[in-house]
């Protein structure tokens, strides 16, 4: 396509020349990972045998809630002002496979903020959590079907292109499963509460089975095609998400129904946490390797936060149901790692926003005539 033909359409030029929020064009759904990573710091802190000061946790949750509101407004503006870009992120055969799975982060951000409100018992916690759990679950169910559908029918997927980001849409229902039982405690006894608990267990099964389909593809990609590209190496930590969150989900179901889920929470949680620690060690080794090869900061560093946070709550759940202090101290150690990762990612993100490195403004079209150039194949 020549430059004159492109300018003749008028649409891309008009979008780029709009004065309102030009940096908004670069805003993708991956930014919701920062909300998830912040909210889990607040919520996971309430599950520890030695808890941080409640005022600190409430302050972190407030930051997550404020960030969620800002991002919801900004992403709505992205769809309104830059609809062409938003559609490409979902439908473009070449670009969408790397971006579309992050729509699962929208669901998990809603759920994480709602669950944090209930865990901290902030004013209006039950109402906040009920609204955000319902919205997050609905978005998560849509994403868990729509994104794989688009991957099958629209996206261009090369052999060996499987990666941990493929887990994001299907993990969202697991977050709903983990946060449903605490909310069920505020429902009337009988059918409403039972429906919520059984629905959470169904969401657990939906997500876990989908994860078991995707995980072998991820490992096969690593074994047969080598390490991920250096900037993408942190996303290996995403595999911890379904492991820790599924353990948390069964632990929370056991809190609500010890007779039905108590033994299952332990029989499942202990070996899965063992595998999570193995994957954590492997991923850390690959991150160290990537650092030696020049890995710099990017938004992928937020993968160090929420998945580790789910392992904190998973270890704490096993500690509650076994009484084994080793799992309580494992939760504390993982929480220390989570806080360090969150602080680093948060500081670097703010610096990147202030410098414009993370949300670069689109380049303006040249004022004068641009010579056309024939495209040859």
MOKA-V571219 format. One record per residue. N is the residue number from 1. PHI is phi in radians with two decimals (NA if undefined). OMEGA is omega in degrees with one decimal (* if undefined). BURIAL is I if it has 16 or more other ideal C-beta (glycine too) atoms within 10 Angstrom, else O. Layout:
[[N/PHI/OMEGA/BURIAL] [N/PHI/OMEGA/BURIAL]]
This chain:
[[1/NA/-180.0/O] [2/-1.40/179.3/O] [3/-1.13/-179.5/O] [4/-1.13/178.3/O] [5/-1.16/179.3/O] [6/-1.11/-179.8/O] [7/-1.15/-178.5/O] [8/-1.14/179.0/O] [9/-1.23/176.3/O] [10/1.42/-171.8/O] [11/-1.18/-179.4/O] [12/-1.07/179.8/O] [13/-1.10/-179.4/O] [14/-1.12/-179.6/O] [15/-1.13/-176.2/I] [16/-1.20/-175.4/O] [17/-1.56/179.3/O] [18/-1.11/-178.2/O] [19/-1.32/-173.4/O] [20/-1.39/173.3/O] [21/0.81/-179.7/O] [22/-1.13/-179.9/I] [23/-1.28/-178.9/O] [24/-1.08/-177.5/I] [25/-1.08/-178.1/I] [26/-1.54/-175.8/I] [27/-1.42/179.9/I] [28/-1.97/179.9/I] [29/-1.17/178.4/I] [30/-1.13/179.0/I] [31/-1.15/177.5/I] [32/-1.13/178.0/I] [33/-1.07/178.3/I] [34/-1.17/176.3/I] [35/-1.17/178.8/I] [36/-1.01/-177.5/I] [37/-1.13/178.2/I] [38/-1.34/-178.2/I] [39/-1.11/-177.4/I] [40/-1.22/175.7/I] [41/-1.10/-179.9/I] [42/-1.24/-175.3/I] [43/-1.21/-177.6/I] [44/-1.13/179.7/I] [45/-1.10/-179.6/I] [46/-1.39/-176.8/I] [47/-1.66/-172.5/I] [48/-1.41/173.5/I] [49/-1.18/174.6/O] [50/-2.13/-170.3/O] [51/-1.65/172.6/O] [52/-1.14/177.9/I] [53/-0.98/-177.4/O] [54/-1.05/-179.4/O] [55/-1.10/178.6/O] [56/-1.17/179.8/O] [57/-1.11/178.7/I] [58/-1.14/177.0/I] [59/-1.14/178.5/O] [60/-1.17/177.1/I] [61/-1.10/178.7/I] [62/-1.06/176.5/I] [63/-1.09/178.8/I] [64/-1.11/179.8/I] [65/-1.11/178.8/I] [66/-1.15/178.7/O] [67/-1.11/178.1/I] [68/-1.10/179.5/I] [69/-1.07/180.0/O] [70/-1.08/-178.1/O] [71/-1.20/177.5/I] [72/-1.06/178.2/O] [73/-1.16/-178.0/O] [74/-1.14/179.7/O] [75/-1.22/173.5/I] [76/-1.10/176.4/O] [77/-1.12/177.4/O] [78/-1.06/179.1/I] [79/-1.19/-178.9/O] [80/-1.32/-173.7/O] [81/-1.58/-174.9/I] [82/-2.32/-176.0/I] [83/-1.07/179.2/O] [84/-1.10/179.3/O] [85/-1.18/-179.6/I] [86/-1.09/178.2/I] [87/-1.17/178.3/O] [88/-1.06/-179.2/O] [89/-1.15/178.0/I] [90/-1.76/-166.2/I] [91/-2.06/-176.7/O] [92/-1.09/-174.1/I] [93/-1.01/-176.5/O] [94/-1.56/-174.6/O] [95/-1.51/-170.8/O] [96/-1.05/-179.5/I] [97/-0.99/-179.5/I] [98/-1.57/-173.1/I] [99/-2.00/-173.1/I] [100/-0.97/179.9/I] [101/-1.01/-178.1/I] [102/-1.26/172.3/I] [103/-1.12/171.8/I] [104/-1.11/178.9/I] [105/-1.18/176.1/I] [106/-1.05/179.5/I] [107/-1.06/-176.1/I] [108/-1.22/176.0/I] [109/-1.14/177.2/I] [110/-1.05/-177.9/I] [111/-1.16/-177.2/I] [112/-1.16/178.9/I] [113/-1.19/177.5/I] [114/-1.11/179.0/I] [115/-1.12/176.7/I] [116/-1.12/177.9/I] [117/-1.06/-178.8/I] [118/-1.25/-179.7/I] [119/-1.09/-178.3/I] [120/-1.61/-179.8/I] [121/0.96/176.5/O] [122/-1.23/178.1/I] [123/-0.95/-178.9/O] [124/1.28/-171.7/O] [125/-1.04/-176.1/I] [126/-1.11/179.3/I] [127/-1.14/178.8/O] [128/-1.05/-177.5/I] [129/-1.17/-179.5/I] [130/-1.06/-179.4/I] [131/-1.16/-176.4/O] [132/-1.26/176.6/I] [133/-1.14/179.6/I] [134/-1.10/-179.3/O] [135/-1.16/-178.9/O] [136/-1.14/178.6/I] [137/-1.15/178.5/I] [138/-1.09/178.7/O] [139/-1.10/-179.6/I] [140/-1.12/178.5/I] [141/-1.15/177.6/I] [142/-1.11/-178.4/O] [143/-1.12/-177.1/I] [144/-1.18/175.7/I] [145/-1.77/-172.6/O] [146/-1.18/-177.4/O] [147/-1.16/174.3/I] [148/-1.04/177.6/I] [149/-1.06/179.0/O] [150/-1.16/177.2/I] [151/-1.07/-178.8/I] [152/-1.33/-169.1/O] [153/-1.79/-172.4/O] [154/-2.13/-170.6/O] [155/-1.45/175.9/I] [156/-1.67/-177.6/O] [157/-2.00/179.7/O] [158/-1.47/174.0/O] [159/-1.00/-179.3/O] [160/1.41/-178.7/O] [161/-1.61/180.0/O] [162/-1.05/179.8/I] [163/-2.60/-179.3/I] [164/-1.01/-180.0/I] [165/-1.12/176.6/I] [166/-1.09/-179.4/I] [167/-1.30/-169.4/I] [168/-0.98/-179.1/I] [169/-1.14/-174.6/I] [170/-1.47/176.7/I] [171/-1.41/-177.5/I] [172/-0.95/176.8/I] [173/-1.08/177.3/I] [174/-1.20/175.8/I] [175/-1.12/174.9/I] [176/-1.06/179.7/I] [177/-1.10/-178.8/I] [178/-1.28/-174.6/I] [179/-1.70/177.3/I] [180/-1.23/-177.6/I] [181/-1.04/177.0/I] [182/-1.06/178.0/I] [183/-1.27/-180.0/I] [184/-1.09/179.3/I] [185/-1.09/-179.6/O] [186/-1.71/176.1/O] [187/-1.62/177.2/I] [188/-1.06/177.9/O] [189/-1.10/-179.3/O] [190/1.81/-174.9/O] [191/-1.03/-179.3/O] [192/-1.04/-178.8/O] [193/-1.22/179.3/I] [194/-1.11/179.1/O] [195/-1.08/179.6/O] [196/-1.11/-178.7/I] [197/-1.20/178.4/I] [198/-1.18/175.6/O] [199/-1.11/177.3/O] [200/-1.13/178.3/I] [201/-1.16/176.4/I] [202/-1.14/176.5/O] [203/-1.12/174.6/I] [204/-0.99/-178.4/I] [205/-1.12/178.6/O] [206/-0.99/-176.3/I] [207/-1.26/-175.9/I] [208/-1.14/-179.8/I] [209/-1.18/176.4/O] [210/-1.13/177.8/I] [211/-1.11/-179.7/I] [212/-1.17/174.4/O] [213/-1.34/-172.1/O] [214/-1.48/-175.2/I] [215/-0.99/177.6/I] [216/-1.08/177.8/O] [217/-1.14/-179.9/O] [218/-1.14/-178.5/I] [219/-1.17/178.3/O] [220/-1.10/177.6/O] [221/-1.09/-179.7/I] [222/-1.17/-176.2/I] [223/-1.23/-173.8/O] [224/-1.56/-175.6/O] [225/-2.12/175.9/O] [226/1.49/-177.3/O] [227/-1.05/174.5/O] [228/-1.14/172.4/I] [229/-0.92/-172.5/O] [230/-0.87/-178.3/I] [231/-1.13/-177.1/I] [232/-1.63/-175.6/I] [233/-0.99/-179.8/I] [234/-1.02/-177.1/I] [235/-1.18/173.7/I] [236/-1.02/179.0/I] [237/-1.16/180.0/I] [238/-1.08/179.2/I] [239/-1.08/178.5/I] [240/-1.14/-176.1/I] [241/-0.98/-179.5/I] [242/-1.15/179.0/I] [243/-1.21/-179.5/I] [244/-1.20/-176.8/I] [245/-1.24/177.7/I] [246/-1.18/175.7/I] [247/-1.13/176.6/I] [248/-1.10/-177.8/I] [249/-1.06/179.6/I] [250/-1.18/176.2/I] [251/-1.11/178.9/I] [252/-1.23/174.4/I] [253/-1.13/177.7/I] [254/-1.19/174.8/I] [255/-1.06/-177.2/I] [256/-1.41/-177.8/I] [257/-2.34/-176.6/I] [258/-1.01/-177.5/O] [259/-1.13/-176.9/O] [260/-1.54/-170.5/O] [261/-2.10/-174.5/I] [262/-1.03/-179.0/I] [263/-1.16/-179.6/O] [264/-1.09/-179.4/O] [265/-1.05/-179.9/I] [266/-1.40/-178.5/I] [267/-1.09/177.4/O] [268/-1.48/-169.6/I] [269/-1.17/-176.1/I] [270/-1.12/179.5/O] [271/-1.17/-179.9/O] [272/-1.20/174.3/I] [273/-1.12/175.6/I] [274/-1.06/177.1/O] [275/-1.14/178.2/O] [276/-1.06/178.7/I] [277/-1.16/176.0/I] [278/-1.08/-178.9/O] [279/-1.16/177.4/I] [280/-1.07/179.8/I] [281/-1.16/179.4/O] [282/-1.11/-179.2/O] [283/-1.14/178.7/I] [284/-1.10/178.5/O] [285/-1.08/179.5/O] [286/-1.23/175.7/I] [287/-1.18/176.4/I] [288/-1.04/177.5/O] [289/-1.07/-179.6/O] [290/-1.12/177.8/I] [291/-1.08/177.8/O] [292/-1.16/178.8/O] [293/-1.68/171.9/O] [294/1.64/179.0/O] [295/-1.13/177.3/I] [296/-1.82/-177.7/O] [297/-1.29/170.1/I] [298/-2.68/-179.9/I] [299/-1.13/176.0/I] [300/-1.09/178.7/I] [301/-1.12/176.7/I] [302/-1.19/173.9/I] [303/-1.14/177.5/I] [304/-1.34/-170.4/I] [305/-1.81/-172.6/I] [306/-0.99/179.5/I] [307/-1.03/176.6/I] [308/-1.15/177.7/I] [309/-1.05/177.6/I] [310/-1.16/175.9/I] [311/-1.24/174.3/I] [312/-1.07/-177.9/I] [313/-1.20/176.6/I] [314/-1.17/177.9/I] [315/-1.10/178.7/I] [316/-1.14/178.6/I] [317/-1.15/178.0/I] [318/-1.14/177.0/I] [319/-1.04/-179.8/I] [320/-1.08/-172.0/I] [321/-1.66/176.0/I] [322/-2.00/-174.5/O] [323/1.32/-179.3/O] [324/-1.33/-175.4/O] [325/-1.11/-178.5/O] [326/-1.04/179.4/O] [327/-1.31/174.8/I] [328/-1.13/179.4/I] [329/-1.27/173.1/O] [330/-1.10/177.8/I] [331/-1.07/179.3/I] [332/-1.13/-179.3/I] [333/-1.11/178.8/O] [334/-1.16/178.4/I] [335/-1.16/176.4/I] [336/-1.07/176.2/O] [337/-1.10/178.8/I] [338/-1.06/-178.4/I] [339/-1.10/178.7/I] [340/-1.10/179.7/O] [341/-1.14/-179.8/I] [342/-1.12/-179.3/I] [343/-1.05/-179.8/O] [344/-1.13/-179.0/O] [345/-1.12/-178.8/I] [346/-1.15/-179.8/I] [347/-1.10/-178.6/O] [348/-1.20/178.3/I] [349/-1.19/177.9/I] [350/-1.06/178.6/O] [351/-1.09/178.9/O] [352/-1.18/176.2/O] [353/-1.19/-178.5/O] [354/-1.15/-178.7/O] [355/-1.46/-176.7/O] [356/1.48/-177.7/O] [357/-1.27/-176.5/O] [358/-1.53/176.8/I] [359/-2.20/-177.9/I] [360/-1.20/176.3/O] [361/-1.27/178.0/O] [362/-1.14/179.4/I] [363/-1.26/178.4/O] [364/-1.29/175.8/O] [365/-1.17/178.8/O] [366/-1.02/-177.5/O] [367/-1.23/-177.0/O] [368/-1.55/178.7/O] [369/-1.15/179.7/O] [370/-1.91/-179.9/O] [371/-1.14/179.5/O] [372/-1.38/-178.1/O] [373/-2.36/-178.4/O] [374/-1.19/177.7/O] [375/-1.76/178.9/O] [376/-1.96/178.5/O] [377/-2.08/*/O]]
